[in-house]
Each structure stands twice: as C-alpha cells, then as structure tokens.
Amino acid sequence: MKIVFIENRYRTLFWDAIAGYLARQGHEIVFIVQNHRFHPVNGRSVVLPYPRKDELSDPCEADLELIRSDRNINYFGHGSTGHYGYYRRVIGECLNREQPQIVFGESTAFHELITIDLCKRLSIPYLQPSTCRFPVGRFSFYRYDTLEPFSGSGEVLEEKEAVALIDRIVHRTIKPDYMKKRKQTWATRWARLKDLAQLSLSYLGGEHYNTPAPWIKMRIERRRKTLIRQWDELAAGRRELLNDKSRFRILYPMQMQPEANLDVWGRPFRNQLDTIKQIIRHTPDDVLVVVKPNPKSKYELTAELLEYMAGERRIVPVEHATSMNAVLPLADLVITATGTVAIECILSDIPVLTLIKTLNNDMKNCPRLDGFNELAGWVECIRDVRFPKTTQKEKVDFINRLNRTSFRGIPYETALREDNVADCVRGFDKILKEVGK
C-alpha cells in the first residue's frame, strides 16, 4: 500500500518512526515536506520548493475558509495569502502523481489543511492520529479535519475498571496526556533553545508561511505576558463574585490558541471574544459568566477581550493560578466548543452544552447548542431541575465507546520509546487493513 505522511516540524520524528515499521512490512512510504529543515529518514521525500514571487497567486474560494484557521496569518501577522494558490497546485500535483491509498498528518499547518481539502475532493482517506483525551495513554484516528474517529481497537474495559476510571476523572486525580507537565531540566531547556534556533534557521532559509519571524514572535510573547498580568489583576478584583451562590453561574473555560482543537475542529467558534459576547447577550441579567483562562494561556488573550470583560460586570474572570478543581464544582452550566471539560461534565453530572457536534453529544446530558438563542431556555431548564441525567451504566458505556474507538499509544515525538511506537504501529496496522479491504 502506498502511504503519504505530511511533514509537520518535530511531529515528523514520530511519523518517521512509524514509517520505518511500515516500510519494513512492505508498504511504500512517501513524505510531502513543506519545511526543508525537517527531512525524514525513511521512505521517499517530495520536497516542495518554496514559491518564487511570480508563482504566488490569489487563494481560491475553498482556501478562504482555510485561512480562518491559519495561525501564521491570524496570530503572527503574516500579511500575504498568495502562497495558498501555489501550494494548492503543487500538493495537488503530488497527490495526483503519487495516488496514495491513505494520507496521515495533522490538521494544524496551512499545507495540511490544503492537503485535507484536496484529499476530500480526490476521495483519499486523510487521518490525523491524536490523543483521545480519555482513557489516557490512547489515541484515535480522526477523519480529515474533524473530531470523528475512524475505526478503533474495539477493546472494552471491564465494568469495575471503567467505574474506577470514571471515579478518577470525576475527582480529577487523572489528567489527559496533553495536560501532563514535563519536568523542566537543563536538558529540556537546552533542547528548547535548539528548537528555537532550528525554527529561526527555517525562517531565514525561506519558510515564511508556517514560521513567524523570530523578532515578531518575541514581541508577541512580551505582549502575552503583559495581558496575563492584566487579566489576573482584573480577576482579583472580582474574586468575591465567584462564590456568589445566589447567582446562576455559567462557566466558559477558554481554549488555548493557536490549536487545532479550536482553530480547526471548532472553526466557527474560534473567535472566543464573540462567543463570550453571545453568551452575555442571550442570558438573563442575573446570570454570571465565569471565564476561566487556559493555564497555559497564549494568543487567545487580547486587549479587546480584556477591555470587554472590564466593562461587563456580569463577567467573572478567574485568575490563572486558580485550578479547574476549584471552579468546576461552582458551575451551574458549562459551555465549551471542543474542550475536554465536556467529558468531565458528562461523568460528573454537571450540565454542559457544546458548540461543536462530537461523540459527546450522543450522551443526553451533553446536548449541542444549535444556536445561542437557545441558551436562555437551557438556563431555565437547569433552574427547574429538568436537565437530563445519565445512569452509571450509560457512563460506563460512554467510556467504553471512547476506548473502542481508540488505540493504545501516545502518537507524539515526545514519546519515541520503542514500546510506545510499537503500540502505535498496531493501531496503524489495523487502520491500513481496513482501508485496504
């Protein structure tokens, strides 16, 4: 089977490890490489030349939608979109020439989003291996640019094991893999400095489309630190409102950006300031909106967001040092686009509404909010104690559904241990057998 992997900086290290196993099994491996400093060892690489000025062209209609998720344009001020026409052409030529049976990649960088769109048009399966959040130590293959899993291990937890896992999630004694903190050592700091040097060399070598200029990144980082300080000062002044039990409290946990989690999978709701405004606009005046920042806040924090929160007394911002453990039990309702908090709420019997349709919405206590105009009705429903509840059996079935549609392994370059890669390969093997039927 011919398999294409899409280069994505350091994630390519993981793709390369998987490719080595698959090549030894007789599969033909091709890498499409956009960033010239990240070449894999295994397979055959198709390195896309950086475009000349006379090769730039206006984006097509399909690209205009993808640009909404382009982190370099949206967060780092890249002013041109002319590269979209060029990369759509050369990636399309590559796919038509190679005729792969399947493509694996992420859904974060612009060239991946273009590849996904082209694969849809060419009816080529494109799967993004990514953590499934819970159960931990597992990952799913998500279709194209969605959170819809393709296939799975079919593995089922024993009821006793599932109940114990639910209890740990409810009491927050277990965290998803992506939330676990890596211990900072001199070695990790040195590795980070080398990473920054590598990315700077990428930019200087002509990769301007996924990589911001180092001086722009430094300026934005300084502004981010200032905004975090200003946020916490505002939050400290409204701390008492957080414990006002006489008010209905909606919790909106902000999602970190740039991240595919919101910028791609939750694209219609990637403007979090607008989401907060809509929640305020469509709820009664006695409702408080508690806004919890991501503990690793990045560029979702803006001066406009802080200005709006400062002028809206119904908003209760939470300090960065305040944990979700302290905030979640206070919520009468949680609203999220694609956050992990939805799973925690389902299992904890906390009313939750999602803005994007996912597997979670198959649980009756996690409806999708089809429009913000429905919000007042849901607030009334919760006040009248009419919000749906789930049984323990339904929760066990839900956890097992997540388990069945996932595989053992951590699909990232931070976990290149031989045993972990071997676990992940078993997932790839099953996917390839199903695609090849």
C-alpha positions as CSV (number, residue, x, y, z in Angstrom):
1,M,0.0,0.0,0.0
2,K,1.2,3.5,-0.8
3,I,1.1,5.8,2.2
4,V,1.7,9.5,2.4
5,F,2.8,11.3,5.5
6,I,2.7,15.1,5.8
7,E,5.7,16.8,7.3
8,N,4.9,18.9,10.4
9,R,8.2,20.1,12.0
10,Y,9.1,17.9,15.0
11,R,5.9,15.7,14.7
12,T,7.8,14.4,11.6
13,L,10.0,12.5,14.0
14,F,7.0,10.4,15.1
15,W,5.8,9.9,11.5
16,D,9.3,8.8,10.6
17,A,9.4,6.2,13.4
18,I,6.0,4.8,12.3
19,A,7.1,4.9,8.6
20,G,10.2,2.8,9.4
21,Y,8.0,0.0,10.8
22,L,5.5,0.2,7.9
23,A,8.3,0.2,5.3
24,R,9.7,-3.0,6.7
25,Q,6.2,-4.5,6.3
26,G,6.4,-3.8,2.6
27,H,4.4,-0.5,2.4
28,E,5.6,2.3,0.1
29,I,6.2,5.4,2.1
30,V,6.2,9.0,0.7
31,F,6.6,12.2,2.7
32,I,5.4,15.5,1.5
33,V,7.8,18.0,3.0
34,Q,6.9,21.7,3.2
35,N,9.6,22.8,5.8
36,H,13.0,22.0,4.2
37,R,14.7,21.6,7.6
38,F,12.6,18.6,8.7
39,H,13.5,15.7,6.4
40,P,12.6,12.2,7.5
41,V,15.0,9.2,7.2
42,N,12.5,6.6,6.0
43,G,10.7,6.5,2.7
44,R,10.9,8.9,-0.2
45,S,10.5,12.6,0.3
46,V,8.8,15.0,-2.1
47,V,10.2,18.4,-1.0
48,L,8.0,21.2,-2.1
49,P,10.2,24.2,-3.3
50,Y,9.4,27.5,-1.6
51,P,7.5,29.6,-4.1
52,R,9.1,32.4,-6.2
53,K,7.3,35.7,-6.3
54,D,6.0,35.1,-9.8
55,E,4.4,31.8,-8.6
56,L,2.2,33.4,-5.9
57,S,-1.5,33.7,-6.8
58,D,-4.8,34.6,-5.1
59,P,-6.4,31.9,-2.9
60,C,-9.4,30.1,-4.3
61,E,-12.8,30.1,-2.6
62,A,-12.0,26.9,-0.7
63,D,-8.8,28.5,0.7
64,L,-10.7,31.5,2.1
65,E,-12.3,29.1,4.6
66,L,-8.9,27.5,5.5
67,I,-7.3,30.9,6.0
68,R,-9.7,31.4,9.0
69,S,-7.6,28.6,10.7
70,D,-4.2,29.8,9.5
71,R,-2.2,30.5,12.7
72,N,0.6,32.4,10.9
73,I,-1.9,34.9,9.4
74,N,-4.3,35.1,12.4
75,Y,-1.7,35.3,15.2
76,F,1.7,36.3,13.8
77,G,0.7,38.9,11.3
78,H,1.7,37.2,8.0
79,G,0.2,39.6,5.5
80,S,0.1,37.6,2.3
81,T,-2.2,34.8,1.2
82,G,-0.6,34.4,-2.3
83,H,1.2,31.1,-1.2
84,Y,-2.1,29.3,-1.0
85,G,-2.6,29.2,-4.7
86,Y,0.9,27.9,-5.2
87,Y,0.8,25.2,-2.5
88,R,-2.7,24.0,-3.6
89,R,-1.3,23.5,-7.1
90,V,1.9,21.6,-6.1
91,I,0.3,19.5,-3.4
92,G,-2.5,18.6,-5.8
93,E,0.0,17.6,-8.5
94,C,1.9,15.4,-5.9
95,L,-1.3,13.6,-4.8
96,N,-2.4,13.0,-8.4
97,R,1.1,11.7,-9.3
98,E,1.5,9.5,-6.2
99,Q,-2.0,8.2,-6.0
100,P,-1.8,7.2,-2.3
101,Q,-4.3,4.9,-0.7
102,I,-4.2,6.9,2.5
103,V,-2.6,10.1,4.0
104,F,-1.6,10.6,7.6
105,G,-0.9,14.1,9.0
106,E,-2.0,16.7,11.5
107,S,-4.6,19.4,10.8
108,T,-2.8,22.5,12.1
109,A,-0.5,24.0,9.5
110,F,-1.8,25.6,6.3
111,H,-0.3,23.0,4.0
112,E,-2.0,20.2,6.0
113,L,-5.4,22.0,5.7
114,I,-4.9,22.3,1.9
115,T,-4.0,18.6,1.7
116,I,-7.1,17.7,3.7
117,D,-9.3,19.7,1.3
118,L,-7.6,18.1,-1.7
119,C,-8.0,14.6,-0.2
120,K,-11.7,15.1,0.3
121,R,-12.0,16.1,-3.3
122,L,-9.9,13.2,-4.5
123,S,-11.7,10.7,-2.1
124,I,-8.4,9.8,-0.5
125,P,-8.7,9.0,3.3
126,Y,-6.8,11.5,5.4
127,L,-6.5,10.6,9.1
128,Q,-5.0,12.6,12.0
129,P,-3.7,10.4,14.9
130,S,-4.3,12.4,18.0
131,T,-4.9,11.8,21.7
132,C,-8.5,10.8,22.6
133,R,-8.1,12.6,26.0
134,F,-9.7,9.8,28.0
135,P,-8.9,7.0,28.6
136,V,-5.3,8.2,29.0
137,G,-2.5,6.7,27.0
138,R,-4.7,6.2,24.0
139,F,-5.2,7.9,20.7
140,S,-7.8,7.9,17.8
141,F,-7.5,8.4,14.1
142,Y,-9.7,11.4,13.3
143,R,-11.2,11.9,9.8
144,Y,-9.9,14.8,7.8
145,D,-10.3,18.0,9.9
146,T,-12.9,16.7,12.3
147,L,-13.2,15.0,15.7
148,E,-14.9,12.0,14.2
149,P,-12.9,8.9,14.9
150,F,-12.3,6.3,12.2
151,S,-12.4,2.7,13.3
152,G,-10.7,1.7,16.7
153,S,-9.3,-1.1,18.6
154,G,-12.7,-2.5,19.7
155,E,-11.2,-3.0,23.2
156,V,-13.7,-2.9,26.1
157,L,-12.9,-2.2,29.8
158,E,-14.3,-4.5,32.4
159,E,-17.1,-2.7,34.3
160,K,-15.0,-2.5,37.5
161,E,-12.1,-0.9,35.7
162,A,-14.4,1.5,33.8
163,V,-16.1,2.6,37.1
164,A,-12.7,3.2,38.7
165,L,-11.6,5.3,35.7
166,I,-14.8,7.3,35.9
167,D,-14.2,8.0,39.6
168,R,-10.7,9.2,38.9
169,I,-11.9,11.5,36.1
170,V,-14.7,12.9,38.3
171,H,-12.4,13.6,41.2
172,R,-9.7,14.9,38.7
173,T,-7.0,12.6,40.0
174,I,-6.1,11.8,36.4
175,K,-5.2,14.1,33.6
176,P,-5.2,13.7,29.8
177,D,-1.8,13.0,28.3
178,Y,-1.5,16.5,26.8
179,M,-2.1,18.2,30.1
180,K,0.7,16.4,31.9
181,K,3.6,18.8,32.8
182,R,7.0,17.8,31.5
183,K,9.7,18.3,34.2
184,Q,11.9,21.3,33.3
185,T,15.6,20.4,33.4
186,W,18.8,21.9,31.9
187,A,18.4,19.2,29.1
188,T,14.9,20.3,28.3
189,R,15.8,24.0,28.3
190,W,18.7,23.3,26.0
191,A,16.5,21.3,23.7
192,R,14.1,24.2,23.6
193,L,16.9,26.6,22.7
194,K,17.9,24.3,19.9
195,D,14.3,24.1,18.7
196,L,14.1,27.9,18.6
197,A,17.4,28.0,16.6
198,Q,16.1,25.4,14.2
199,L,12.9,27.4,13.6
200,S,14.9,30.6,13.2
201,L,17.0,28.9,10.5
202,S,13.8,27.7,8.9
203,Y,12.6,31.3,8.6
204,L,15.9,32.6,7.3
205,G,16.0,29.7,4.8
206,G,12.8,30.8,3.2
207,E,10.0,29.1,5.2
208,H,7.8,32.2,6.0
209,Y,4.4,30.5,5.7
210,N,4.2,28.4,8.9
211,T,7.1,30.1,10.7
212,P,6.9,33.6,12.0
213,A,9.9,35.9,12.1
214,P,11.8,35.4,15.4
215,W,11.5,39.1,16.3
216,I,7.7,39.1,15.7
217,K,7.4,36.0,18.0
218,M,9.4,37.7,20.7
219,R,7.2,40.9,20.5
220,I,4.0,38.8,20.7
221,E,5.4,36.8,23.7
222,R,6.1,40.1,25.6
223,R,2.6,41.3,24.9
224,R,1.2,37.9,26.1
225,K,2.9,38.2,29.4
226,T,1.5,41.7,29.9
227,L,-2.0,40.5,29.1
228,I,-1.7,37.6,31.6
229,R,-0.8,40.1,34.3
230,Q,-3.6,42.4,33.4
231,W,-6.1,39.5,33.3
232,D,-5.1,38.4,36.8
233,E,-5.4,42.0,38.1
234,L,-8.9,42.2,36.8
235,A,-9.8,38.7,38.1
236,A,-8.5,39.6,41.6
237,G,-10.9,42.5,41.8
238,R,-13.9,40.2,41.1
239,R,-12.9,37.2,43.1
240,E,-15.8,37.5,45.6
241,L,-18.4,37.1,42.8
242,L,-17.1,33.6,42.1
243,N,-18.6,32.4,45.4
244,D,-22.0,34.2,45.0
245,K,-24.3,31.2,45.3
246,S,-27.4,33.4,44.8
247,R,-26.5,33.8,41.1
248,F,-26.7,31.3,38.3
249,R,-23.1,30.7,37.1
250,I,-22.1,29.7,33.5
251,L,-18.5,28.5,33.2
252,Y,-16.8,29.2,29.9
253,P,-13.2,27.7,30.0
254,M,-11.2,29.4,27.3
255,Q,-9.3,27.1,24.9
256,M,-5.7,27.8,24.1
257,Q,-4.9,29.3,20.7
258,P,-3.4,28.6,18.2
259,E,-4.5,25.0,18.5
260,A,-6.4,22.7,16.0
261,N,-8.7,22.0,18.9
262,L,-10.5,25.3,18.4
263,D,-9.0,26.9,15.3
264,V,-9.8,23.9,13.1
265,W,-12.1,21.5,14.8
266,G,-14.1,24.4,16.3
267,R,-13.5,26.8,13.5
268,P,-17.0,28.5,13.5
269,F,-16.3,29.5,17.2
270,R,-12.6,30.3,17.1
271,N,-13.4,33.9,18.0
272,Q,-13.7,33.4,21.7
273,L,-14.5,37.1,22.4
274,D,-17.5,36.8,20.2
275,T,-18.6,33.6,21.9
276,I,-18.4,35.3,25.3
277,K,-20.4,38.3,24.0
278,Q,-23.1,35.9,22.6
279,I,-23.4,34.2,26.0
280,I,-23.9,37.5,27.7
281,R,-26.4,38.7,25.1
282,H,-28.5,35.6,25.3
283,T,-28.7,35.1,29.1
284,P,-30.8,36.8,31.8
285,D,-29.3,39.7,33.6
286,D,-28.9,37.7,36.9
287,V,-26.6,35.2,35.2
288,L,-22.9,35.4,35.8
289,V,-20.4,34.2,33.2
290,V,-17.3,32.8,34.8
291,V,-14.4,32.9,32.3
292,K,-11.5,30.6,33.2
293,P,-8.3,31.1,31.2
294,N,-6.3,28.2,30.0
295,P,-3.4,27.7,32.5
296,K,-1.0,28.0,29.5
297,S,-2.7,31.0,28.0
298,K,-1.3,32.1,24.7
299,Y,-2.7,34.3,22.0
300,E,-6.4,33.8,22.7
301,L,-5.8,36.7,25.2
302,T,-6.2,40.0,23.5
303,A,-6.5,43.7,24.6
304,E,-10.0,43.7,23.1
305,L,-11.1,40.7,25.2
306,L,-9.8,42.4,28.4
307,E,-11.4,45.7,27.6
308,Y,-14.8,43.9,27.1
309,M,-14.5,41.9,30.3
310,A,-13.6,45.0,32.3
311,G,-16.7,46.8,31.1
312,E,-19.1,43.9,31.6
313,R,-19.9,43.4,35.3
314,R,-21.6,40.0,34.7
315,I,-18.3,38.5,33.6
316,V,-16.1,36.9,36.4
317,P,-12.6,36.3,35.1
318,V,-10.7,33.7,37.0
319,E,-7.0,34.1,37.9
320,H,-4.6,31.8,36.1
321,A,-3.4,30.2,39.3
322,T,-7.0,29.1,40.1
323,S,-7.4,25.4,39.2
324,M,-10.3,23.8,37.4
325,N,-10.8,21.8,40.6
326,A,-11.8,25.0,42.4
327,V,-14.0,26.3,39.7
328,L,-15.9,23.4,38.1
329,P,-17.9,22.4,41.2
330,L,-19.3,26.0,41.3
331,A,-20.7,25.9,37.8
332,D,-24.5,25.5,37.2
333,L,-23.7,25.1,33.5
334,V,-20.6,24.7,31.4
335,I,-20.3,25.8,27.7
336,T,-17.4,24.7,25.5
337,A,-16.7,24.3,21.8
338,T,-14.5,21.2,21.8
339,G,-12.9,21.1,25.3
340,T,-12.0,18.0,27.3
341,V,-14.2,19.6,30.1
342,A,-17.3,18.2,28.2
343,I,-16.2,14.6,29.1
344,E,-15.6,15.6,32.7
345,C,-19.0,17.2,33.0
346,I,-20.8,14.2,31.4
347,L,-19.2,11.9,34.0
348,S,-19.7,14.4,36.9
349,D,-23.4,15.2,36.2
350,I,-22.6,18.8,35.6
351,P,-24.8,20.3,32.8
352,V,-22.8,21.0,29.7
353,L,-23.5,22.4,26.3
354,T,-21.1,22.1,23.3
355,L,-20.9,24.4,20.4
356,I,-19.5,21.7,18.0
357,K,-21.0,18.3,17.4
358,T,-18.9,15.4,18.6
359,L,-19.4,11.9,20.0
360,N,-20.0,13.5,23.4
361,N,-23.4,14.8,22.1
362,D,-24.7,11.2,22.0
363,M,-24.9,11.5,25.8
364,K,-28.2,13.1,26.8
365,N,-26.6,15.2,29.4
366,C,-24.3,16.9,26.8
367,P,-26.5,18.5,24.2
368,R,-25.2,20.6,21.4
369,L,-26.2,24.2,21.5
370,D,-27.7,24.7,18.0
371,G,-27.8,28.5,18.4
372,F,-27.2,31.0,21.2
373,N,-30.8,31.9,21.1
374,E,-31.5,28.5,22.8
375,L,-29.3,29.5,25.8
376,A,-32.0,31.2,28.0
377,G,-34.2,28.1,27.6
378,W,-31.4,25.8,28.8
379,V,-30.8,28.1,31.8
380,E,-34.4,27.9,32.7
381,C,-34.3,24.1,32.2
382,I,-31.5,23.7,34.7
383,R,-33.1,26.1,37.2
384,D,-36.2,23.9,37.1
385,V,-34.1,20.8,37.6
386,R,-35.2,19.4,34.2
387,F,-31.7,19.0,32.6
388,P,-31.2,15.3,31.5
389,K,-29.2,13.0,33.7
390,T,-27.3,9.8,32.9
391,T,-27.1,6.5,34.7
392,Q,-23.9,4.8,35.8
393,K,-24.4,2.1,33.1
394,E,-24.6,4.9,30.4
395,K,-21.4,6.4,31.7
396,V,-19.6,3.0,31.6
397,D,-20.9,2.5,28.0
398,F,-19.7,6.0,27.1
399,I,-16.1,5.4,28.5
400,N,-16.1,2.1,26.6
401,R,-17.1,3.8,23.4
402,L,-14.1,6.1,23.8
403,N,-12.0,3.0,24.5
404,R,-13.3,1.1,21.5
405,T,-12.7,4.0,19.1
406,S,-9.1,4.4,20.2
407,F,-5.8,2.6,20.4
408,R,-3.1,2.1,23.0
409,G,-0.2,4.6,22.5
410,I,0.9,8.2,22.6
411,P,1.3,9.4,19.0
412,Y,3.8,12.2,19.6
413,E,7.5,12.9,19.1
414,T,7.8,13.3,22.9
415,A,7.2,9.5,23.3
416,L,9.6,7.8,20.9
417,R,10.3,4.9,23.2
418,E,10.3,1.6,21.2
419,D,7.5,0.1,23.2
420,N,5.2,3.1,22.7
421,V,6.0,3.3,18.9
422,A,5.2,-0.5,18.7
423,D,1.9,0.1,20.4
424,C,1.0,2.9,18.0
425,V,2.1,0.8,15.0
426,R,-0.6,-1.8,16.0
427,G,-3.2,1.0,15.6
428,F,-1.8,1.9,12.1
429,D,-1.8,-1.7,11.1
430,K,-5.5,-2.1,11.9
431,I,-6.3,1.1,10.0
432,L,-4.4,0.0,6.9
433,K,-6.1,-3.4,6.8
434,E,-9.5,-1.7,7.0
435,V,-8.6,0.9,4.3
436,G,-7.2,-1.8,2.1
437,K,-10.3,-4.0,2.1
